[in-house]
């Protein structure tokens, strides 16, 4: 059997690591015995200039690849809010028709969505843009916390370095866990990173609202997450009934008072762990209470334990 052609479709403005990370994974796997032919192409075969300003020479034009096994579409910092670069949509649809599977890295999901390839499919993208993807493309079933998702022969991945996770998953699909594990070890990366992409997202700030009563409640929660913030107490602060407060949260924030309080407390706990506090202290000072309550909240929202999060993101020495 001839090597599988892995076509990475570069274009002006693409994020450099979105392009090079898959190429690195598949070329490393190839060097370890996997049957891949990584190929860098562009819509017209001309060199491209990435968002980092790096100019890349390509191997060929997209239309000259007759039988790609896998098409990978990288993202771009501007792609979510600007038109698809000229020629990219045609190149995607042409290669997708010929490919066995199609994948995107980061905001490359927006390019796939605009072709209709993600209609009625589960997909993800960079955590910063998942809400926009869901709003602009309502036929796409967006899963905001996933590092990568497969739906049929279409795969999408989260931001930037998740292109490595996606590519390693494809190597494992093709050749089994050992070649994928060997490739990950050579690259000194996780074969399967624990948790979802929520653990990497920036803390959400106090949501905007024009309702002064709700603003007072949100400010009070943000100012002291560990305080007593039961729904009746918050309703009393806003001088409304608990039912009306719940309605305000639902209508303006699409959540409940209790869920919002837990989110703010979780962010406070993350900050405490990042600055070197132990799990018990973080649980107490954030308002989540016990170690076990903190653990359950972390697993539910981030898919990772507090101690693992602390080990990964702590910015001070033990």
CORQUIDA-V930899 format. One record per residue. N is the residue number from 1. SS is DSSP state (h for helix, s for strand, l for the rest). OMEGA is omega in whole degrees, 0 to 359 (999 if undefined). Layout:
N SS OMEGA
N SS OMEGA
//
This chain:
1 l 177
2 l 178
3 l 175
4 s 177
5 s 177
6 s 184
7 s 175
8 s 188
9 s 180
10 s 179
11 l 180
12 l 179
13 l 178
14 s 178
15 l 188
16 h 184
17 h 175
18 h 180
19 h 191
20 h 183
21 h 176
22 h 178
23 h 181
24 h 181
25 h 184
26 h 177
27 h 176
28 h 178
29 h 179
30 h 178
31 h 179
32 l 174
33 l 179
34 l 186
35 l 180
36 s 170
37 s 178
38 s 184
39 s 177
40 s 180
41 s 174
42 s 183
43 l 183
44 l 180
45 l 180
46 l 175
47 l 179
48 s 176
49 s 184
50 l 179
51 l 178
52 l 182
53 l 179
54 l 180
55 s 183
56 s 170
57 l 181
58 l 181
59 l 187
60 s 172
61 s 181
62 h 184
63 h 180
64 h 178
65 l 187
66 l 187
67 l 177
68 l 174
69 l 183
70 s 172
71 s 176
72 s 181
73 s 179
74 l 179
75 l 179
76 s 179
77 l 183
78 l 187
79 h 182
80 h 187
81 h 178
82 l 179
83 l 176
84 l 180
85 l 184
86 l 177
87 l 185
88 h 181
89 h 179
90 h 179
91 h 180
92 h 183
93 h 179
94 h 181
95 h 180
96 h 178
97 h 184
98 h 190
99 l 174
100 l 177
101 s 183
102 s 182
103 s 174
104 s 175
105 l 174
106 l 184
107 l 171
108 h 176
109 h 179
110 h 178
111 h 177
112 h 182
113 h 182
114 h 176
115 h 183
116 l 183
117 l 182
118 l 180
119 l 178
120 l 177
121 l 171
122 s 182
123 s 174
124 l 176
125 l 179
126 l 184
127 h 182
128 h 188
129 h 183
130 h 180
131 h 179
132 h 179
133 h 180
134 h 182
135 h 184
136 h 181
137 l 186
138 l 178
139 l 177
140 l 180
141 s 188
142 s 175
143 l 193
144 l 187
145 l 186
146 l 172
147 l 171
148 s 184
149 s 173
150 s 171
151 s 187
152 l 180
153 l 180
154 s 178
155 s 176
156 s 182
157 s 181
158 l 191
159 l 165
160 l 185
161 l 176
162 h 173
163 h 175
164 h 179
165 h 180
166 h 184
167 h 177
168 h 177
169 h 178
170 h 176
171 h 179
172 h 176
173 h 186
174 h 191
175 h 180
176 l 187
177 h 185
178 h 176
179 h 177
180 h 179
181 h 178
182 h 179
183 h 179
184 h 180
185 h 179
186 h 181
187 h 181
188 l 177
189 l 174
190 l 168
191 l 174
192 l 181
193 l 178
194 l 176
195 l 179
196 l 185
197 h 177
198 h 181
199 h 181
200 h 186
201 l 177
202 l 178
203 l 178
204 l 180
205 l 179
206 l 185
207 l 179
208 l 175
209 l 178
210 l 182
211 l 184
212 h 179
213 h 180
214 h 178
215 h 180
216 h 179
217 h 181
218 h 179
219 h 180
220 h 179
221 h 181
222 h 183
223 h 182
224 l 183
225 l 185
226 l 180
227 l 179
228 l 184
229 l 173
230 l 180
231 h 176
232 h 180
233 h 179
234 h 178
235 h 178
236 h 178
237 h 181
238 h 182
239 l 176
240 l 176
241 l 178
242 h 179
243 h 181
244 h 178
245 h 178
246 h 178
247 h 179
248 h 179
249 h 181
250 h 185
251 h 187
252 h 184
253 h 181
254 l 177
255 l 177
256 l 177
257 h 182
258 h 180
259 h 179
260 h 178
261 h 180
262 h 179
263 h 180
264 h 179
265 h 178
266 h 178
267 h 177
268 h 179
269 h 178
270 h 180
271 h 179
272 h 179
273 h 180
274 h 182
275 l 170
276 l 178
277 l 177
278 l 186
279 h 182
280 h 179
281 h 180
282 h 179
283 h 183
284 h 186
285 h 179
286 h 182
287 l 179
288 l 170
289 l 187
290 l 175
291 h 183
292 h 177
293 h 178
294 h 180
295 h 180
296 h 180
297 h 179
298 h 181
299 h 181
300 h 185
301 h 188
302 l 181
303 l 183
304 l 180
305 l 178
306 h 181
307 h 177
308 h 178
309 h 180
310 h 181
311 h 184
312 h 190
313 h 182
314 l 184
315 l 177
316 l 178
317 l 180
318 l 999
//
